[in-house]
Amino acid sequence: MPDAQENHALQLDEEWVELIVSARSMGLSLEEIRLFLGGSNRSAAKHSPTVVPTSAP
């Protein structure tokens, strides 16, 4: 019976893996990829743009 870690590795989505590999080859760090994907909410909050509400005319 395969262990949980081995089983988890078999369930990776090939398209996601390709996207992450492509991002890494373009020079993005793992942290930048995590921020983009929203996996690190605490760090993302530091880098989020400020939203300024606009008033209707």
DSSP file (Angstrom, degrees, kcal/mol; ACC not computed):
  #  RESIDUE AA STRUCTURE BP1 BP2  ACC     N-H-->O    O-->H-N    N-H-->O    O-->H-N    TCO  KAPPA ALPHA  PHI   PSI    X-CA   Y-CA   Z-CA
    1    1 A M              0   0    0      0, 0.0     2,-0.0     0, 0.0     0, 0.0   0.000 360.0 360.0 360.0 126.1    0.0    0.0    0.0
    2    2 A P        -     0   0    0      0, 0.0     2,-0.0     0, 0.0     0, 0.0  -0.358 360.0-112.9 -69.3 148.2    1.6    3.4   -1.0
    3    3 A D     >  -     0   0    0      1,-0.1     4,-2.2    -2,-0.0     5,-0.2  -0.278  31.0-101.9 -75.3 169.4    2.1    5.9    1.7
    4    4 A A  H  > S+     0   0    0      1,-0.2     4,-2.5     2,-0.2     5,-0.2   0.865 119.6  52.6 -62.2 -39.5    0.1    9.2    1.8
    5    5 A Q  H  > S+     0   0    0      2,-0.2     4,-2.0     1,-0.2    -1,-0.2   0.920 110.5  47.0 -65.3 -43.3    3.0   11.3    0.4
    6    6 A E  H  > S+     0   0    0      1,-0.2     4,-1.3     2,-0.2    -1,-0.2   0.917 113.1  49.4 -63.7 -43.0    3.5    9.0   -2.6
    7    7 A N  H  X S+     0   0    0     -4,-2.2     4,-0.6     1,-0.2     3,-0.2   0.895 108.8  53.3 -62.7 -41.3   -0.3    9.0   -3.2
    8    8 A H  H >< S+     0   0    0     -4,-2.5     3,-1.2     1,-0.2    -1,-0.2   0.905 105.3  53.9 -60.8 -43.3   -0.4   12.8   -3.0
    9    9 A A  H >< S+     0   0    0     -4,-2.0     3,-1.1     1,-0.3    -1,-0.2   0.827 103.7  56.5 -62.8 -31.8    2.3   13.1   -5.6
   10   10 A L  H 3< S+     0   0    0     -4,-1.3    -1,-0.3     1,-0.2    -2,-0.2   0.680 100.7  59.5 -73.4 -16.9    0.4   10.9   -8.0
   11   11 A Q  T << S+     0   0    0     -3,-1.2    -1,-0.2    -4,-0.6    -2,-0.2   0.334  73.8 126.4 -95.6   7.1   -2.6   13.3   -7.8
   12   12 A L    <   -     0   0    0     -3,-1.1     2,-0.5    -4,-0.2     3,-0.0  -0.417  66.2-118.2 -66.7 138.8   -0.9   16.4   -9.1
   13   13 A D     >  -     0   0    0      1,-0.2     4,-2.2    -2,-0.1     3,-0.3  -0.681  16.3-144.8 -79.1 122.6   -2.6   18.1  -12.0
   14   14 A E  H  > S+     0   0    0     -2,-0.5     4,-2.4     1,-0.2    -1,-0.2   0.847  97.6  54.1 -59.9 -36.6   -0.2   18.0  -15.0
   15   15 A E  H  > S+     0   0    0      2,-0.2     4,-2.3     1,-0.2    -1,-0.2   0.898 108.8  48.6 -66.0 -39.5   -1.4   21.4  -16.3
   16   16 A W  H  > S+     0   0    0     -3,-0.3     4,-2.5     2,-0.2     5,-0.2   0.913 110.9  50.8 -65.3 -41.6   -0.7   23.0  -12.9
   17   17 A V  H  X S+     0   0    0     -4,-2.2     4,-2.6     1,-0.2    -2,-0.2   0.929 110.4  49.4 -61.2 -44.6    2.7   21.5  -12.8
   18   18 A E  H  X S+     0   0    0     -4,-2.4     4,-2.5     1,-0.2    -1,-0.2   0.906 110.9  50.2 -61.1 -42.1    3.5   22.8  -16.3
   19   19 A L  H  X S+     0   0    0     -4,-2.3     4,-2.5     2,-0.2    -1,-0.2   0.913 112.3  46.3 -63.2 -42.7    2.3   26.3  -15.3
   20   20 A I  H  X S+     0   0    0     -4,-2.5     4,-2.5     2,-0.2    -2,-0.2   0.912 112.6  49.8 -67.5 -42.0    4.5   26.3  -12.2
   21   21 A V  H  X S+     0   0    0     -4,-2.6     4,-2.2    -5,-0.2    -2,-0.2   0.907 111.8  49.5 -62.1 -41.3    7.5   25.0  -14.1
   22   22 A S  H  X S+     0   0    0     -4,-2.5     4,-1.2     2,-0.2    -2,-0.2   0.920 110.6  49.5 -63.4 -43.8    7.0   27.7  -16.7
   23   23 A A  H  <>S+     0   0    0     -4,-2.5     5,-2.2     1,-0.2     3,-0.4   0.912 111.3  49.3 -61.8 -42.4    6.7   30.4  -14.1
   24   24 A R  H ><5S+     0   0    0     -4,-2.5     3,-1.5     1,-0.2    -1,-0.2   0.893 108.1  53.5 -63.4 -39.5    9.9   29.2  -12.4
   25   25 A S  H 3<5S+     0   0    0     -4,-2.2    -1,-0.2     1,-0.3    -2,-0.2   0.740 104.2  56.7 -69.7 -20.8   11.7   29.2  -15.8
   26   26 A M  T 3<5S-     0   0    0     -4,-1.2    -1,-0.3    -3,-0.4    -2,-0.2   0.450 127.5-100.1 -86.8  -0.9   10.6   32.8  -16.3
   27   27 A G  T < 5S+     0   0    0     -3,-1.5     2,-0.2     1,-0.3    -3,-0.2   0.478  72.3 145.6 101.1   2.7   12.3   33.7  -13.1
   28   28 A L      < -     0   0    0     -5,-2.2    -1,-0.3     1,-0.1     2,-0.1  -0.521  44.1-129.9 -74.3 140.4    9.4   33.8  -10.7
   29   29 A S     >  -     0   0    0     -2,-0.2     4,-2.1     1,-0.1     5,-0.2  -0.410  23.1-109.6 -81.2 164.5   10.2   32.7   -7.1
   30   30 A L  H  > S+     0   0    0      1,-0.2     4,-2.6     2,-0.2     5,-0.2   0.879 121.5  54.6 -61.1 -36.5    8.0   30.2   -5.4
   31   31 A E  H  > S+     0   0    0      2,-0.2     4,-2.7     1,-0.2    -1,-0.2   0.910 106.7  50.1 -63.8 -42.2    6.8   33.0   -3.1
   32   32 A E  H  > S+     0   0    0      2,-0.2     4,-2.4     1,-0.2    -1,-0.2   0.893 111.3  49.1 -63.1 -39.3    5.7   35.1   -6.1
   33   33 A I  H  X S+     0   0    0     -4,-2.1     4,-2.4     2,-0.2    -2,-0.2   0.923 111.2  49.7 -65.1 -43.9    3.8   32.1   -7.5
   34   34 A R  H  X>S+     0   0    0     -4,-2.6     5,-2.4     2,-0.2     4,-0.9   0.917 110.8  49.9 -60.9 -43.3    2.1   31.5   -4.1
   35   35 A L  H ><5S+     0   0    0     -4,-2.7     3,-0.6     1,-0.2    -1,-0.2   0.927 111.2  49.0 -61.0 -44.6    1.2   35.2   -4.0
   36   36 A F  H 3<5S+     0   0    0     -4,-2.4    -1,-0.2     1,-0.2    -2,-0.2   0.902 114.0  45.1 -62.3 -41.6   -0.3   35.1   -7.5
   37   37 A L  H 3<5S-     0   0    0     -4,-2.4    -1,-0.2    -5,-0.2    -2,-0.2   0.558 113.9-118.0 -80.8  -7.9   -2.3   32.0   -6.7
   38   38 A G  T <<5S+     0   0    0     -4,-0.9     3,-0.3    -3,-0.6    -3,-0.2   0.685  73.7 131.1  82.6  18.0   -3.4   33.4   -3.4
   39   39 A G      < +     0   0    0     -5,-2.4     2,-0.4     1,-0.2    -4,-0.2   0.589  68.1  50.4 -81.5  -9.7   -1.8   30.7   -1.3
   40   40 A S     >  +     0   0    0     -6,-0.6     4,-2.6     1,-0.1    -1,-0.2  -0.703  61.8 171.2-129.2  80.4   -0.2   33.1    1.1
   41   41 A N  H  > S+     0   0    0     -2,-0.4     4,-1.8    -3,-0.3    -1,-0.1   0.831  77.2  55.5 -61.8 -35.0   -2.9   35.6    2.3
   42   42 A R  H  > S+     0   0    0      1,-0.2     4,-0.8     2,-0.2    -1,-0.2   0.938 114.4  38.8 -65.4 -45.7   -0.7   37.2    5.0
   43   43 A S  H >> S+     0   0    0      1,-0.2     4,-0.9     2,-0.2     3,-0.6   0.863 112.5  57.7 -71.0 -35.7    2.0   38.0    2.5
   44   44 A A  H >X S+     0   0    0     -4,-2.6     4,-0.8     1,-0.2     3,-0.5   0.851  98.2  61.1 -64.1 -33.9   -0.5   39.0   -0.2
   45   45 A A  H 3< S+     0   0    0     -4,-1.8     3,-0.4     1,-0.2    -1,-0.2   0.849 101.1  53.6 -62.6 -33.8   -2.0   41.6    2.1
   46   46 A K  H << S+     0   0    0     -4,-0.8    -1,-0.2    -3,-0.6    -2,-0.2   0.814 116.2  38.6 -67.6 -30.1    1.3   43.4    2.2
   47   47 A H  H << S+     0   0    0     -4,-0.9    -1,-0.2    -3,-0.5    -2,-0.2   0.382  87.2 117.1-104.8   1.9    1.4   43.6   -1.6
   48   48 A S     <  -     0   0    0     -4,-0.8     2,-0.1    -3,-0.4     3,-0.0  -0.482  68.1-116.2 -74.1 139.1   -2.3   44.2   -2.4
   49   49 A P        -     0   0    0      0, 0.0     2,-0.4     0, 0.0    -1,-0.1  -0.403  32.0-106.1 -69.7 152.1   -3.0   47.5   -4.1
   50   50 A T        -     0   0    0     -2,-0.1     2,-0.6     1,-0.0     0, 0.0  -0.658  30.0-140.9 -79.0 130.2   -5.2   49.9   -2.2
   51   51 A V        -     0   0    0     -2,-0.4    -1,-0.0    -3,-0.0    -3,-0.0  -0.837  13.8-164.0 -96.1 122.8   -8.7   50.1   -3.6
   52   52 A V        -     0   0    0     -2,-0.6     2,-0.1     0, 0.0    -2,-0.0  -0.926  19.1-129.8-107.9 117.9  -10.1   53.6   -3.6
   53   53 A P        -     0   0    0      0, 0.0     2,-0.4     0, 0.0    -2,-0.0  -0.375  18.8-141.9 -66.5 142.8  -13.9   53.7   -4.1
   54   54 A T        -     0   0    0     -2,-0.1     2,-0.3     0, 0.0     0, 0.0  -0.828  12.3-126.7-104.2 145.4  -15.1   56.0   -6.8
   55   55 A S        -     0   0    0     -2,-0.4     0, 0.0     1,-0.1     0, 0.0  -0.664  27.0-110.3 -90.2 146.9  -18.2   58.1   -6.4
   56   56 A A              0   0    0     -2,-0.3    -1,-0.1     1,-0.1     0, 0.0  -0.463 360.0 360.0 -72.4 145.9  -21.0   57.9   -9.0
   57   57 A P              0   0    0      0, 0.0    -1,-0.1     0, 0.0    -2,-0.0   0.494 360.0 360.0 -68.0 360.0  -21.4   61.1  -11.2
